[in-house]
Amino acid sequence: MAFISNKQPYSIVTKKRKCTFATKLEQIISAMTFFGFLKDWSLPIAMLSGVVAYFVYVNIPLFDNTHTAVNEFIAFLQPALIFSMLFVTFCKISFRDLKLEKWHFILLAFQLITFITFSLIAAFAPISPATRVLTESFMLCLICPTATAAAVITARLGGSAASLLTYTITMNFAVALVAPLFLTLAHPIQGNDFMSSFLLILGRVFPLLLCPLFAASLVRRFVPKLQNFIVKSCRNLPFYLWLVALSLAIGITTKSIVHSNLSFWVQMGIALVSLVCCIVQFAFGRYIGGRYGDAIAGGQSLGQKNTVFAIWLAYTFLTPVTSIAGGFYSIWHNSVNTWQLYRKNHPKK
């Protein structure tokens, strides 16, 4: 009886193995392409998610009775995300790294002088209501302090997060000192005196800056193993937390624009004002920072704004409709960040 082998010819087995390997390779390449796409376009995806989520949410009748609870939850979640981002970032930075440099004072002078100039125009120039809205939009975009999350993007782009955080703390304190004086001059509101406005702004911005700074310092001093774990294992966590915070911020921006009663042309005027302010501040910040060896930190310090604070500032101290200037600015500065991150990831393109 002849022996019959069940084994397939070598050539067929080899061919199948090659096909299997090729299929797996194609799957890996597809996955890499997909994740590369997410890496390049994570900011616009987060922004689009915020817009889509807002319109889906408000147009589902089932959720009509949840709006108050959701607003309260977002009001809690946003500071929690910012605290977490800054805590992880501060764990990587020592107090000794926070040093004032010459370019900090130049950018500080630029913000304050331009803000004061437009404040005086709003206070004393005979301007129409529409022009007043545009003037106050300039004020808002110029005095708005650096975004607390800007350190995340700065580090991602290869700039000095320590220098940016130094400017962020300095600028927030300057805003608390200077803004109340000129905001009440440009737009007087009964009951808003300097001291109450100063304490209101101080209480709004400093807890989110100082609390994570002191928490990180305590961890570094008393639990160094935890600090080392955070530095090594949570390297990209601030960026992903920021994407969630960005989506929420864009949702709030969408809400402020949708509920605005301004005419189309006034809204376009505010959009143009915020765009001009964004381009000028990024360009000037990069120019000055570049002269002192850190163009990235300079550009982000002046260009990336705390737009949620800007919207609050408009509602509290200025004509409320100017709040959409902060909303439009959020779109512009995140568009710039998208372009910068893409250039960082594709330097040859």
C-alpha positions as CSV (number, residue, x, y, z in Angstrom):
1,M,0.0,0.0,0.0
2,A,1.5,3.3,-1.1
3,F,2.1,5.9,1.6
4,I,0.1,9.1,0.9
5,S,1.2,12.3,2.6
6,N,-1.4,14.8,3.8
7,K,1.1,17.6,3.8
8,Q,0.7,20.3,1.2
9,P,3.5,21.0,-1.3
10,Y,6.2,23.4,0.0
11,S,5.4,26.0,-2.6
12,I,1.7,26.2,-1.6
13,V,2.5,26.6,2.1
14,T,5.1,29.2,1.3
15,K,2.6,31.1,-0.8
16,K,0.0,31.0,1.9
17,R,2.5,32.3,4.5
18,K,3.4,35.1,2.1
19,C,-0.2,36.0,1.7
20,T,-0.8,35.9,5.4
21,F,2.3,38.1,6.1
22,A,1.2,40.5,3.3
23,T,-2.3,40.8,4.8
24,K,-1.0,41.5,8.3
25,L,1.5,44.0,6.9
26,E,-1.4,45.8,5.1
27,Q,-3.4,45.8,8.3
28,I,-0.5,47.3,10.3
29,I,0.1,49.9,7.6
30,S,-3.6,50.8,7.6
31,A,-3.6,51.1,11.4
32,M,-0.5,53.3,11.3
33,T,-2.1,55.5,8.6
34,F,-5.2,55.8,10.7
35,F,-3.4,56.7,13.9
36,G,-1.1,59.0,11.9
37,F,-4.2,60.8,10.6
38,L,-5.5,61.1,14.2
39,K,-2.2,62.4,15.3
40,D,-2.1,65.1,12.6
41,W,-5.7,66.2,12.9
42,S,-6.5,65.5,16.5
43,L,-7.2,69.2,17.2
44,P,-9.7,69.7,14.3
45,I,-11.4,66.4,15.2
46,A,-11.8,67.6,18.8
47,M,-13.1,71.0,17.6
48,L,-15.6,69.3,15.2
49,S,-16.7,66.9,18.0
50,G,-17.5,69.8,20.2
51,V,-19.7,71.5,17.5
52,V,-21.4,68.3,16.5
53,A,-22.0,67.2,20.1
54,Y,-23.6,70.6,20.9
55,F,-26.1,70.5,18.1
56,V,-26.9,66.8,18.6
57,Y,-27.5,67.4,22.3
58,V,-29.7,70.5,22.1
59,N,-31.9,68.9,19.3
60,I,-32.8,65.8,21.2
61,P,-36.0,66.5,23.2
62,L,-35.2,63.7,25.7
63,F,-32.4,65.9,27.1
64,D,-34.4,69.1,27.4
65,N,-34.6,68.8,31.2
66,T,-30.9,68.0,31.6
67,H,-29.4,71.3,30.4
68,T,-28.9,72.8,33.9
69,A,-27.3,69.7,35.2
70,V,-25.0,69.3,32.2
71,N,-24.0,73.0,32.5
72,E,-23.1,72.4,36.1
73,F,-21.2,69.3,35.3
74,I,-19.2,71.1,32.5
75,A,-18.5,73.9,34.9
76,F,-16.9,71.3,37.3
77,L,-15.2,69.2,34.6
78,Q,-13.4,72.0,32.8
79,P,-11.4,73.2,35.9
80,A,-10.7,69.6,36.8
81,L,-9.2,68.8,33.4
82,I,-7.1,72.0,33.5
83,F,-5.9,71.2,37.0
84,S,-4.9,67.7,35.9
85,M,-3.1,69.0,32.8
86,L,-1.2,71.5,34.8
87,F,-0.4,69.1,37.7
88,V,1.2,66.6,35.3
89,T,3.1,69.5,33.5
90,F,4.3,71.0,36.8
91,C,5.6,67.6,37.9
92,K,8.1,67.9,35.1
93,I,9.1,71.4,36.1
94,S,10.9,72.7,39.1
95,F,10.3,76.1,40.8
96,R,13.9,77.0,39.8
97,D,12.9,76.7,36.2
98,L,10.3,79.5,36.5
99,K,12.5,82.5,35.7
100,L,11.5,85.9,34.2
101,E,13.3,86.7,31.0
102,K,13.5,89.9,28.9
103,W,11.1,88.7,26.3
104,H,8.4,88.3,29.0
105,F,8.5,92.0,29.7
106,I,8.3,92.9,26.0
107,L,5.3,90.8,25.5
108,L,3.7,92.0,28.7
109,A,4.2,95.6,27.6
110,F,2.7,94.8,24.2
111,Q,-0.5,93.3,25.7
112,L,-1.0,96.1,28.2
113,I,-0.2,99.0,25.9
114,T,-2.5,97.8,23.1
115,F,-5.3,97.0,25.6
116,I,-5.0,100.4,27.3
117,T,-5.1,102.1,23.9
118,F,-8.4,100.5,22.8
119,S,-9.8,101.0,26.3
120,L,-9.2,104.8,26.0
121,I,-10.8,104.8,22.6
122,A,-13.9,103.0,24.0
123,A,-14.0,105.4,27.0
124,F,-13.5,108.8,25.3
125,A,-14.0,108.5,21.5
126,P,-17.4,109.4,20.0
127,I,-18.1,106.0,18.4
128,S,-21.3,104.2,17.3
129,P,-22.7,101.2,19.2
130,A,-21.4,98.8,16.4
131,T,-17.9,100.3,16.5
132,R,-18.0,100.1,20.3
133,V,-18.6,96.4,20.1
134,L,-15.7,96.0,17.7
135,T,-13.5,98.1,20.0
136,E,-14.4,96.1,23.0
137,S,-13.6,92.9,21.0
138,F,-10.1,94.3,20.4
139,M,-9.8,94.9,24.1
140,L,-10.9,91.4,25.0
141,C,-8.6,89.6,22.5
142,L,-5.6,91.7,23.6
143,I,-5.9,91.6,27.4
144,C,-6.9,87.9,27.6
145,P,-4.1,86.0,29.4
146,T,-2.3,83.0,28.1
147,A,-4.3,79.8,28.1
148,T,-3.4,77.5,31.0
149,A,-3.2,74.6,28.6
150,A,-0.7,76.4,26.3
151,A,2.2,74.7,28.1
152,V,0.9,71.4,26.7
153,I,1.1,72.6,23.1
154,T,4.4,74.4,23.8
155,A,6.0,71.2,25.1
156,R,4.5,69.2,22.2
157,L,6.1,71.7,19.7
158,G,9.5,71.6,21.4
159,G,9.4,74.9,23.2
160,S,10.1,75.7,26.8
161,A,7.1,75.0,28.9
162,A,8.8,76.6,31.9
163,S,9.2,79.9,30.2
164,L,5.6,79.9,29.0
165,L,4.3,79.0,32.5
166,T,6.4,81.9,33.9
167,Y,4.7,84.3,31.5
168,T,1.3,82.8,32.1
169,I,1.5,83.4,35.9
170,T,2.9,86.9,35.3
171,M,0.3,87.9,32.8
172,N,-2.6,86.6,34.8
173,F,-1.5,88.7,37.8
174,A,-1.1,91.7,35.4
175,V,-4.6,91.2,34.1
176,A,-6.0,91.1,37.6
177,L,-4.2,94.4,38.4
178,V,-4.7,96.4,35.1
179,A,-8.0,95.1,33.6
180,P,-10.4,96.2,36.4
181,L,-9.2,99.8,36.2
182,F,-9.6,100.2,32.4
183,L,-12.6,97.9,32.0
184,T,-14.6,100.0,34.4
185,L,-13.4,103.1,32.6
186,A,-14.4,101.8,29.2
187,H,-17.6,100.2,30.2
188,P,-18.9,101.5,33.6
189,I,-21.1,99.1,35.4
190,Q,-22.8,100.1,38.7
191,G,-21.3,98.1,41.6
192,N,-18.1,97.2,39.8
193,D,-15.3,99.1,41.6
194,F,-11.6,98.4,41.3
195,M,-11.2,96.2,44.4
196,S,-14.2,94.0,43.8
197,S,-13.2,93.5,40.2
198,F,-9.6,92.8,41.2
199,L,-10.6,90.1,43.7
200,L,-13.2,88.7,41.2
201,I,-10.6,88.2,38.4
202,L,-7.9,87.0,40.9
203,G,-10.3,84.4,42.2
204,R,-11.2,83.3,38.7
205,V,-7.7,82.7,37.3
206,F,-5.2,82.0,40.2
207,P,-6.6,78.9,41.9
208,L,-6.3,77.0,38.6
209,L,-2.6,78.1,38.3
210,L,-1.4,78.0,41.9
211,C,-3.2,74.9,43.2
212,P,-1.6,72.4,40.7
213,L,1.7,74.2,41.1
214,F,1.7,73.7,44.9
215,A,0.3,70.1,44.6
216,A,3.1,69.1,42.2
217,S,5.7,70.7,44.5
218,L,4.4,68.7,47.5
219,V,4.5,65.5,45.4
220,R,8.0,66.2,44.3
221,R,9.1,66.9,47.9
222,F,7.3,64.1,49.8
223,V,6.4,61.4,47.2
224,P,9.3,61.4,44.7
225,K,8.5,57.9,43.4
226,L,5.0,59.1,42.4
227,Q,6.5,62.1,40.7
228,N,8.9,59.9,38.7
229,F,6.0,57.6,37.7
230,I,4.0,60.6,36.5
231,V,6.9,62.0,34.5
232,K,7.7,58.7,32.9
233,S,4.3,57.1,32.4
234,C,2.0,60.1,31.9
235,R,4.1,61.9,29.3
236,N,1.2,62.4,26.8
237,L,-1.7,62.5,29.2
238,P,-1.9,66.3,29.3
239,F,-2.3,66.5,25.6
240,Y,-5.2,64.0,25.6
241,L,-6.8,65.7,28.5
242,W,-6.5,69.0,26.6
243,L,-8.3,67.5,23.6
244,V,-11.3,66.7,25.8
245,A,-11.1,70.2,27.3
246,L,-10.9,71.7,23.8
247,S,-14.0,69.8,22.7
248,L,-15.9,71.2,25.7
249,A,-14.6,74.7,25.1
250,I,-15.6,74.6,21.4
251,G,-19.1,73.4,22.5
252,I,-19.4,76.5,24.8
253,T,-18.1,78.7,21.9
254,T,-20.8,77.3,19.6
255,K,-23.4,78.0,22.2
256,S,-22.3,81.6,22.6
257,I,-22.3,82.2,18.8
258,V,-25.7,80.5,18.2
259,H,-27.4,82.4,21.0
260,S,-26.0,85.8,19.9
261,N,-28.5,88.4,18.7
262,L,-26.0,90.3,16.6
263,S,-26.5,90.8,12.9
264,F,-24.4,88.7,10.5
265,W,-22.2,91.6,9.5
266,V,-21.3,92.6,13.1
267,Q,-20.5,88.9,13.8
268,M,-18.3,88.8,10.8
269,G,-16.6,92.1,12.0
270,I,-15.9,90.5,15.4
271,A,-14.6,87.3,13.6
272,L,-12.2,89.5,11.6
273,V,-11.1,91.5,14.7
274,S,-10.3,88.2,16.5
275,L,-8.5,86.8,13.5
276,V,-6.3,89.9,13.1
277,C,-5.5,89.8,16.8
278,C,-4.7,86.1,16.6
279,I,-2.3,86.5,13.7
280,V,-0.6,89.6,15.0
281,Q,0.0,88.2,18.4
282,F,1.3,84.8,17.2
283,A,3.6,86.6,14.8
284,F,4.9,89.2,17.2
285,G,5.3,86.6,20.0
286,R,7.3,84.3,17.8
287,Y,9.4,87.2,16.5
288,I,10.3,88.5,20.0
289,G,10.7,85.0,21.5
290,G,12.9,84.0,18.5
291,R,15.3,86.9,19.3
292,Y,15.8,85.4,22.8
293,G,16.0,81.8,21.7
294,D,12.5,80.5,22.1
295,A,10.2,81.4,19.3
296,I,7.7,78.7,20.1
297,A,7.2,79.7,23.8
298,G,7.0,83.4,22.7
299,G,4.3,82.7,20.0
300,Q,2.2,80.5,22.3
301,S,2.5,82.9,25.2
302,L,1.0,85.8,23.2
303,G,-1.1,83.9,20.7
304,Q,-2.8,81.1,22.6
305,K,-5.5,82.6,24.9
306,N,-7.7,81.5,27.7
307,T,-10.8,82.0,25.7
308,V,-13.2,80.6,28.3
309,F,-11.9,83.3,30.6
310,A,-12.4,85.9,27.8
311,I,-16.0,84.8,27.4
312,W,-16.5,85.2,31.1
313,L,-14.8,88.6,31.1
314,A,-17.1,89.9,28.4
315,Y,-20.2,88.8,30.2
316,T,-19.0,90.3,33.5
317,F,-17.4,93.6,32.5
318,L,-18.2,94.5,28.9
319,T,-21.0,94.4,26.4
320,P,-22.1,90.7,26.7
321,V,-22.3,90.2,22.9
322,T,-18.6,90.7,22.7
323,S,-18.2,87.3,24.3
324,I,-18.3,85.8,20.8
325,A,-14.9,87.4,20.1
326,G,-13.5,84.9,22.6
327,G,-15.4,82.1,20.8
328,F,-14.0,83.1,17.4
329,Y,-10.5,83.5,18.8
330,S,-10.7,79.9,20.1
331,I,-11.3,78.7,16.5
332,W,-8.4,80.8,15.1
333,H,-5.8,79.9,17.7
334,N,-6.6,76.2,17.6
335,S,-6.4,76.4,13.8
336,V,-2.9,77.9,14.1
337,N,-2.0,75.1,16.6
338,T,-3.2,72.5,14.2
339,W,-1.0,73.9,11.5
340,Q,2.0,74.1,13.8
341,L,1.6,70.5,15.0
342,Y,1.2,69.3,11.4
343,R,4.4,71.1,10.5
344,K,6.2,69.6,13.5
345,N,5.1,66.1,12.6
346,H,5.9,66.6,8.9
347,P,9.0,68.9,8.8
348,K,9.8,68.1,5.1
349,K,6.3,69.0,3.8
